[in-house]
Amino acid sequence: MRGARFSRATDVPNTKGMDMARVSRVRRMFRNGRARRLREQSALSVRELAGMVGVDPSTLSRWERGETTPGVAGARAWVSAMERLGMRL
């Protein structure tokens, strides 16, 4: 891949500078329920936050239930949405 940046630890392309350690932290937040609590604290519905993240509400719901985890792009979009809401991660 021309111009792609790679993480030394995993040799996986980095997307927009988000390192794999941060992606792992975001995924852990979904598994331990913190992501859902943050959404609830922001008083957003699954549908509203999913619209901000750019995913289907059922996808966000599966992430929050720990059934699946977001990929790099999904994690980046979720972090961006939460930061726009003023949430501290």
Disulfide bonds with the S-S distance in Angstrom:
none
